[in-house]
Amino acid sequence: MSTAILTIDDISSKNTPAIVDYLVSKGITAVMFAVGENVEKFYDEAIYAVRAGMIVGNHSYSHPAFSSLTIEQAKAEIEKNEQILNKLYKDAGVERVYRPFRFPYGDKGGAIAQDIQKYLAEQGFDKLDDTKIEYPWWSQNGCDKNIDTFWTFDFEEYRIWQSDDFTVENVWAKIKNMNPTQGAALLAEDNYHFILTHAHDETEEVVPGYIMQFVDYCLENGMIFDKPTFLM
Ligand SMILES: [Zn+2]
């Protein structure tokens, strides 16, 4: 049996409410990392996620690669989205208890990486509880110390619409691989994962209900979805 926390990036989108309805029906609370621009575009859909009890975190305003930014630009990207998310929770009538952050592309900022971590700590961003992750790569890369939320398994389903030679079959192969050369097997006994997927209408067009399909398969194979908790 493996255990996981589900994280869904790049909300909001047209397909966000359907994803949320599915997760609620399965009793799964996801951490959804929102892009400010997308929340502005699909505001009601983001409100829907907040009201359904999903934890909506900060994934920057315009999804830049943080290593290409100055520290001032990085802070501005995070702050601008914070204001949008504060308003979102207020408009939803829900108290904003947790404020996790995830970098776009997993790009922690290169030369300004340490300054950003310091900033995230000063601003009181919340670290998703990662104490059950035993995968060696995690601590070797400092993810156990960093405030931002990285992941241990990426469905990579965004590649289906972004490239010609990657299909949903590649995603299934990755999900079922019990002995990957990179990363930790998703469904191996006793593994603990932060799973990454994305709320992309582009993927929905090619593979309708893709998140439901992947999560259903994980559930059928004994995966337990943990409720996200945060470290102080
Ligand atoms: Zn993203």
Residues whose N, C-alpha, C, O or C-beta is under 5 A from the ligand:
A	BS01	ZN	D9 D10 P104 Y105
